[in-house]
Amino acid sequence: MAETGSFLEPAVLARLMALPVHARHAMLGSVSGKHRSPVRGSSLEFAQYRKYVPGDDTRRLDWRTWGRSDRFYIKEFEADTNLRLCLLLDTSGSMGFGVEGATRFDYARKLAGTLGYLAAKQGDAVGLWSMAADRVELPARRGASHLGLVLEQMGGLRPMGGTTLIGALHDVAERIRQRALVIVFSDFFVPPAELKGALQHLRFRRHDVAAFHLLDQQELDFDFERPVRFVDMEGGEPVQADPSLIARNYREAVANYLKEMDELVRTTGLDYHRVITQERYDAVLARFLLGRTPKTGSR
């Protein structure tokens, strides 16, 4: 089992601690927190007026409005709530691509572990789902002990076997009952048309969905110079091929696939981040967190 120190770096956590994890949409939580809720509450930020009905708290009557209109109105304010952060880790065999200790899965675990830690430290609930044959399901909960369990389970995961990504996303959409920030970490080696349906299922359940699409530069460049034995990391038969004969078709297939992914993002509103795993993960996370920071004066 991997130690959490292999994917949680104190220096990175210290740099990112000043950047809160924000949801793009209103959240429904069980305690007060940092995130906008669709439920009206008693914070200091004004939301709207509504007509008084018997039983309303008369202390919230706006007497100035009554003086102008001779009608009773109640002032409503935004309620702040806590966030449910659900981390979905693809643990299929292809996530093991890369050198030992620096695989695509190692990179995904650094992203997920760091975000989980930051969210927990700001009082939010954190959960973990693995998406492959060896399933882990930890519903989002608050507290240091639960965060420790999430990180422990994350440290024990290993990429292996074929992908079950599509089915797992549909399953998660049904099992996470209350709206949450759902973040998927995957290489997305599935047909984009099928992926679109699964993501729309999550959006239909009113989740705020983000995705980190993890690619290795070698997969994009395909700059091999001599015959290579290509191994299917998800269990298929290996293939011996001369790269010079297949490079053009391979690059066209990759370009078409990425074009389909771009179209998927455009039509689903997915918060999508295409990441080359040679990039520093703390820089990737900083962009993600800054991109979700509410503009001044907005909620």
N, C-alpha and C positions, 0 to 999 in steps of 0.2 A: 504494500500500500504506500502510495506517495505521501510524503510529508507535505503539509500545507505550505511550508516554506518554499517548496519548489514552484509554486504558482502564486504565492502572495509575497510581494517584496515590500518591506517596510518603507523604503525610500519612495517607491511609487505611490503607496497609500498616503504618505505624508504630503506629496505634491498634489494629489487629487482630492484630498479631504475638503478643500475649500470649494469644490464643485459639487453641489448637491445633485442627487438623482431625481429628475423631474418627470412627471407624466405629461403627455400632450393633451390628454382629455381629463375630464372630471372623474375622480375616483370615489368609490364607496368603501370606507374603512370603518373600523370599530372604535377607534380612539382618535383624539385630536392629533394633528400632525402638520406637515408642510404643504399638503397638496389640496388643490381645489376640489370641492365636492359639489355634486348637483343638488344636495340637500341644503336648504337655507339654515343658517345658524346665527351665532351671535359674535362673530369676529368684528374687527373694526372697519372692514372694507365694505362699503355700500354696494348692494347688488341691484335692488329695484324697489318700486312701490307696489303695493296691492291694496285692494279695498278691505276695510275692516269687516270682520265677521264676528258674531257673538262668540265669546270664548277666547279671543285673541288677548295677548298681554297688552293692557292699555298703556304700559310704560313705553311701548314702541310706537305709539301714535305720533304722527307728525302734526304738531299743532299749527305750524306755520301754513301747511297745506290746507288744514281745516279753515284757518282764518281767511285764506284766499278763495276757497271753493265751497265752504260750508259742507264739506264731505270728509268723512274719516278715512285716512289711509295709514297703513302700517309700513314701516321701513324694514326691508329685509336686507340681510348681510350675507356675504359668502361664508360658508362653513369650511374650515380646514380639517382635513382628515389624513389618515396614514395611507401609505401605498402598499399594494401587494406586488412584489417583484417575483416573477416566475421565470427561472432560468432553464432553458431547454437546450440540452447538450446532445448533439449528434455523436453517437458512439459507434457508428458503422466503421468497417475496416478501412475505408478510404481516408478516414480522419487520421490514421496512423502514418500518412505520407510524410516523409522528411527524415532527417537524421535523428538518432536516439537522443532524447532530451530536448529536442527542438522540432517536434512534429506539429502538424496542423492541430492535433488534439491538445498538445501541450499549450499551444497559443490560445486555443479556445478556452481552456481551463483558466489561463491567466486573466483573460477578459471577464469570464463569468465570475470567478472567485473574487476579483477586485470589485466588480459592481455589487456583488452580494454583500461584501464587507462594508462598502460605503453606504448602501441602503440600510443595512442593519444598524450602523452607527448613528444614522439620523432618525432611528426609531421605527423604521418600516419593517414589514413582514417579508421574509425571503423563502422561496421554495425552489426545489430542484427536480427536474425530470430528465431522464436519459432516454434517448431515442434509438434503440437497437434491440437485439434479442434479450440482452441482460438489462431488464428494466429497473430503474430506481424512480420512485415517486414519493417526494416529500412535499406535502402541501405547505403553502406559505404560512409561516408563523413568525411572531416577534420573539426577541430575547436572545441573549448571548448563548445559552445552551443549545437552542435550535440552530443558530448560525454555526456553532461548532459541529453539530450533526451534519449540516449541509456540506461544510467544508471537508469533513471526514469522508462522507460518501463520495464527494467529488474526487477526492484523492485516490479512492479505490477503483474508480472507473477505468476501463481499458477499451480502446477501439478494436472491434472485431466483428466479423460476420457481415451479412448483407444489410442494406438500408431498410428501415421501416419508417422512414421519415414521414411519409404522407399519412399513413395510418395513425402514427403517434400524434401528429398535429391535430387530426380530427378528434382523436381520443381526448387530448388535452382540452380542446375547445368545449367538449361536453362535461369534463370533470371539474374544470375551474368555474365555479358557480358565480362568483362575484367578479366584477370587472377588475382587471389587473394590467400591469405593464408586463407583457410577455416578450421575452427576448430570445431569439433562436440563434444558435451558433452552429454553423454547418458549412459544408462545401456545396450543398444543394445539387448533388449529382443525381437529380431526378428530372423528369420532363416538366418544364415550366408550366405547361397547361394544367397538369395534375397539382402542382404546387400552388397554383393560383386558387384552385378550389378550396384547398386546405386553409390558406391564409384568409380567404373570404369567410370561411366558417368561423375563424377566430374573430374577425372584425364584426361578423353578425352578432357574436356574443358580447360585443361592445368592449373588447379588449384593445388596449393600445399596443400595437404589435411592431417590434423592431427586429431587424435581422442583420447579423454580421456574416457576410458571405466570404469565406476564407479560401484564398487561392494562393498557390505557390508560383513564383515567377517562372520557374522551369516549366510548369504546365502551360503557361501562356506562350513562352518563347519557343519551346520544342526545338532546341538548338543542338540536338544530338548529331554527331558527325560519323558515327559508325554503327553497324548493325547492333541492335539492342534487344534483350529479352524483356518484354513488358509483362509485369505480373499484375493480375487483377487482385486487389487487396480485399475484395469482397467475395472471393471464392471462385471466380471463373477460371477458365483455362488460360495459362500463360501464352503469350504470342511472341514469336521471334520475327522481327521486321527490320527492314532497311529504312531508316528515317528519311533518306533522300527521296524515297518513292511515295511516302505517305504524308510528308510534312505539309504540302499544300492543302490536301484534303482535310488534314487535322486542323490546321489553322482556320480554314473556312468554317468547319464545324464548330470550333470554339467561338468564332466571331458571331455565327448565327445564334448560338446558345446565349451568349451575353446580350445580343440584341433582343432576344425573347425575354430575358430577365429584365432588361430595361423597360420593355413594354409592360411586363407584369407590375413593376413598381409604379409606372405611370397610371395604370388602371385600378390599382388596389389602394394607393395611398400609403404603402408600406414605408416605414422609416428604415431605409435600406443603406447598408454600408458595405461596399466592396473593399475587401482588405487583402493586400499582398502580405503574406506572413513574414517577409523580410523587413517589414516596417516595424518600428518600435511600438509595442502594444500600448504603452502609456500615452503616446501621441494620438493613437486611434481613440482611446477612451476620452482623452481631453476634448477632442473634436465632438465626440458623441455627447458628452455632458454639456459642453458649451452650446451646442446646437439645440439643446432642450431647455436652456435657461430662459424663463419668461422675459420678454422685453419689459423695460421699465414702464410701469403704469398699467401693465396688462396682467391677466391671471390665466 
